[in-house]
Amino acid sequence: VTDVLGNEALGQPGVDVHSGPGEATLPQITSMRLSPNRFCKKATRRCRSAKSTVLIALNKPARVIFEVRRGGKHSRTMVSFVRRLDAGRNRVKLTSVVSGRQLPAAILALRATAQDVARTLSPPVEAAFRIVTDKSKL
């Protein structure tokens, strides 16, 4: 190996190389589930569980886009929100009001997609949940 002037390089040059667009590894969602997967639309005397927790694990820090959809695969997004999450296990709270919008009492799906700095998307992961109006339907 020679430099521009033709001098032979003695030893290995030490230069740090950082990944840019098109990084070597994409952020991956390794697991995702909701606990509990059924909760009430509103906290009342009869039904106290009015929230759920999204338990999500990532292989590296990422920006995660969450989308709430109706139960079908080809349904459009009702509401979405974004969170920056660390590598490893994370918890995100979920209620029936998301980004100022009241979700209906129905069977819904939460889709999560991880995104790196270069805005490259990983494959989406889905988890189903149900919002009910009465404790008897839990």
Disulfide bonds with the S-S distance in Angstrom:
Cys40-Cys47 1.39
